[in-house]
Amino acid sequence: MNPVGKALWYIDSHFAGAITLEEIAKVSGVSRFYLSRAFGGATGRSVMRYVRGRRLTDAARSLSAGASDILSVALEAGHGSHEAFTPETVRAQCHLGNLELVEPIKMDETLIADLEPPRFESGKPLLLAGLGERYTWETSKAIPAQWQRFHVYFGAIPGQIGRMADGVCCNSDDDGNYDYVCGVEVASFAELPSEFSRVRIPKQRYAVFSHREHVSTIRSTINTIWNKWVPESGHEVAAAPNFERYGEDFDSKSGTGTIEIWVPLRA
């Protein structure tokens, strides 16, 4: 069983207790950083949001069935961090029709059988600048709209180097939040628009994969990298920014052209 499969099993077997991302990653045999990326790629959810969702769903079912001890059920569900969950209301209405329940999920096993082998690069330090937003795996569907806003600036950014664009994931936390920056390499951060985000990427070794299909299918490639190639490769992923690089032949109107996926590796 791969790390995400182990994580799903552990969560659905232990969510009634106080479990942490560190604990889930340890049981899965990987780092917290790796599990967060692989779990999101395979399920479309953040690890700890899934834990809380499963716990609240179980509590809501108990309450709607008439559980007598509201306080006990609410505390066990972690009530206080989820405003939409009101124990008294759930028990009184005796149904769950107006709640968004989180059922046990099965990992997306749609993996690419003939993934193109990566090349390995010693990446130079980079200064990247562009538009940044904070996301979770659940809200990341808004990233294409972020790219649409960024295209207005592309080619006219002070200090821009070259004609390639990067989509950088960085600054992740244990709750599954991360920054995504649509940007370009720049010579310096001077004279950039005030609304721009700035990312310094240090020298880093990478495995670089090519995605040659339509951009809408990129998640299958990313899922295969994190949930098949990495576990089987013997390489360890570094807790560093990872990014997609859109080549000069990429057409933002049609969504076609070469996209490279740069995965940071431990030396």
PEPEVEN-V710406 format. One record per backbone hydrogen bond with DSSP energy under -1.0 kcal/mol. NH is the residue of the N-H (numbers start at 1). CO is the residue of the C=O. E is the energy in kcal/mol with one decimal. If there is no record, write none. Layout:
NH & CO & E
NH & CO & E
This chain:
6 & 2 & -2.2
7 & 3 & -2.3
8 & 4 & -2.7
9 & 5 & -2.1
10 & 6 & -2.5
11 & 7 & -2.8
12 & 8 & -2.4
14 & 10 & -1.2
15 & 11 & -1.7
17 & 14 & -2.0
19 & 17 & -1.1
24 & 20 & -2.3
25 & 21 & -2.7
26 & 22 & -2.1
27 & 23 & -2.2
28 & 24 & -1.7
30 & 25 & -2.2
35 & 31 & -2.6
36 & 32 & -2.5
37 & 33 & -1.8
38 & 34 & -2.9
39 & 35 & -3.0
40 & 36 & -1.7
41 & 37 & -2.2
42 & 38 & -1.9
43 & 39 & -2.3
44 & 40 & -2.3
50 & 46 & -2.1
51 & 47 & -1.9
52 & 48 & -2.3
53 & 49 & -2.5
54 & 50 & -2.6
55 & 51 & -2.2
56 & 52 & -2.7
57 & 53 & -2.2
58 & 54 & -2.1
59 & 55 & -2.1
60 & 56 & -2.7
61 & 57 & -2.0
62 & 58 & -1.8
63 & 59 & -2.4
64 & 60 & -2.6
65 & 61 & -1.3
66 & 63 & -1.8
67 & 62 & -2.0
70 & 68 & -1.3
73 & 69 & -2.1
74 & 70 & -2.8
75 & 71 & -2.5
76 & 72 & -2.3
77 & 73 & -1.6
78 & 75 & -1.2
79 & 74 & -2.9
81 & 78 & -1.3
85 & 82 & -1.7
90 & 86 & -2.3
91 & 87 & -2.3
92 & 88 & -2.2
93 & 89 & -2.4
94 & 90 & -1.1
99 & 96 & -1.8
101 & 99 & -1.0
108 & 42 & -1.9
111 & 109 & -1.7
119 & 208 & -1.9
121 & 206 & -2.2
123 & 204 & -2.6
126 & 201 & -2.8
128 & 199 & -2.8
129 & 184 & -2.3
130 & 197 & -2.0
131 & 182 & -1.7
133 & 180 & -1.9
135 & 178 & -3.1
142 & 139 & -1.8
143 & 140 & -2.0
146 & 142 & -1.3
147 & 143 & -2.1
148 & 144 & -1.7
149 & 145 & -1.7
150 & 146 & -1.9
151 & 147 & -2.0
153 & 150 & -2.0
154 & 150 & -1.2
156 & 153 & -2.4
160 & 157 & -2.3
161 & 185 & -3.1
165 & 246 & -1.4
166 & 183 & -3.2
167 & 244 & -2.6
168 & 181 & -2.6
169 & 242 & -3.0
170 & 179 & -2.3
173 & 177 & -1.8
176 & 173 & -1.8
178 & 135 & -2.4
179 & 170 & -3.0
180 & 133 & -2.7
181 & 168 & -2.3
182 & 131 & -2.7
183 & 166 & -3.1
184 & 129 & -2.0
186 & 127 & -2.6
187 & 159 & -2.0
192 & 189 & -1.1
196 & 193 & -1.9
197 & 130 & -3.9
199 & 128 & -2.9
201 & 126 & -2.8
204 & 123 & -1.7
206 & 121 & -2.9
207 & 263 & -2.3
208 & 119 & -3.2
209 & 261 & -2.3
211 & 259 & -3.5
215 & 255 & -2.5
217 & 214 & -2.1
218 & 215 & -1.7
220 & 217 & -1.0
222 & 218 & -2.5
223 & 219 & -3.0
224 & 220 & -2.1
225 & 221 & -2.3
226 & 222 & -2.4
227 & 223 & -2.4
228 & 224 & -1.6
229 & 224 & -2.4
230 & 225 & -2.9
232 & 228 & -1.7
233 & 229 & -1.6
238 & 264 & -1.8
240 & 238 & -2.1
242 & 169 & -1.6
243 & 262 & -1.5
244 & 167 & -2.1
245 & 260 & -3.2
246 & 165 & -3.3
247 & 258 & -2.2
250 & 247 & -2.0
251 & 256 & -3.4
255 & 251 & -2.5
259 & 211 & -1.8
260 & 245 & -2.9
261 & 209 & -2.8
262 & 243 & -3.2
263 & 207 & -2.6
265 & 205 & -2.8
266 & 236 & -2.8
